[in-house]
C-alpha cells in the first residue's frame, strides 16, 4: 500500500523529508483543530507547542491523534511549486477516537 504527500518547495520540512526519506501521516481527532491550524501555518517549529512521541520508526506521532501511518519514501516527483513524495506503508497504528475532517474550507466530523 502507498500514500502520497505534496510538500511546498519552500517548506522547512522538505529538506528533512528528503534527508530521512520517511514520513508519518497523523490523522487528528475532532478535538485537535488547533493542532491542524498549527501544522497548516508557516511556523518554524510546529512541534514546539504540540505533544508527541516517536513511532517505532522514529517518526513523530502527535499525541491524541486517531491513527498514524509510517511510510518510507520510494519516489519524489517534482510538480510545480511542490514535490510529491510517494511512500510505501511500513506501519499503521490506530488509537481510537473520532477523526477531524477538513473539507471545503471547513471542519467536519463523522456522524455516529
C-alpha positions in Angstrom: 0.0 0.0 0.0 1.2 3.5 -0.7 0.3 7.1 0.3 1.5 10.3 -1.1 2.1 13.7 0.4 2.6 17.0 -1.5 5.1 19.4 0.1 5.8 23.0 -0.9 9.3 23.5 -2.1 9.7 26.5 0.2 8.7 24.4 3.3 11.2 24.0 6.1 10.1 20.3 6.3 11.1 19.3 2.7 14.9 19.1 3.3 14.2 16.9 6.4 11.9 14.6 4.5 14.4 14.3 1.6 17.3 13.5 4.1 15.4 10.9 6.1 13.3 9.5 3.2 10.4 8.8 5.7 7.2 10.4 6.8 4.4 9.9 9.2 0.8 10.8 8.4 -1.1 11.7 11.6 -4.9 11.5 11.5 -6.1 14.1 14.0 -9.0 13.8 16.3 -12.1 16.1 16.3 -10.6 17.9 19.3 -7.4 18.9 17.5 -8.5 21.8 15.3 -5.8 24.0 16.9 -3.1 21.4 16.1 -4.3 21.2 12.5 -4.1 25.0 12.2 -0.6 25.0 13.7 0.7 22.5 11.1 -1.1 24.4 8.3 0.9 27.6 9.3 4.3 28.7 8.3 5.6 28.4 12.0 9.3 27.5 12.2 8.9 24.9 14.9 5.5 23.3 14.6 6.2 20.7 17.3 7.1 23.3 20.0 3.5 23.6 21.3 2.3 20.0 20.3 2.8 16.9 22.4 4.1 13.9 20.5 6.1 10.7 20.9 8.2 8.8 18.4 6.9 5.8 16.5 8.8 2.5 16.2 10.4 4.0 13.0 11.4 7.2 15.0 8.8 9.4 13.4 6.7 11.9 15.3 3.2 10.7 16.3 1.0 13.6 17.6 -0.5 12.8 21.0 -4.2 12.5 20.8 -4.3 11.5 17.1 -6.8 8.9 16.0 -4.2 6.9 14.0 -0.9 7.2 12.1 0.7 5.7 9.1 4.5 5.5 8.8 6.0 5.4 5.3 9.4 5.1 3.5 9.7 7.4 0.5 10.1 5.4 -2.7 9.9 8.2 -5.2 9.8 12.0 -5.4 8.1 13.7 -8.3 8.5 17.5 -9.0 5.2 19.1 -9.6 5.0 22.9 -10.0 5.9 24.6 -6.7 5.6 21.3 -4.8 7.2 17.9 -4.6 5.1 14.8 -4.4 6.5 12.1 -2.2 5.2 8.6 -2.7 5.7 6.4 0.3 5.4 2.7 1.0 3.5 1.9 4.2 5.7 0.3 6.8 3.5 0.6 9.9 -0.1 1.6 10.8 -1.2 2.4 14.4 -4.8 3.0 15.4 -5.5 4.7 18.8 -9.3 5.3 18.5 -11.5 8.3 18.6 -13.4 10.4 16.1 -11.4 11.9 13.2 -11.2 15.6 12.3 -12.1 16.2 8.7 -11.3 19.4 6.7 -13.3 19.8 3.5 -14.3 22.8 1.5 -12.5 25.2 3.9 -14.5 23.9 7.0 -14.0 21.4 9.7 -16.3 18.4 10.0 -16.7 15.2 11.9 -18.2 11.9 11.1 -21.8 11.1 12.0 -22.2 8.4 14.6 
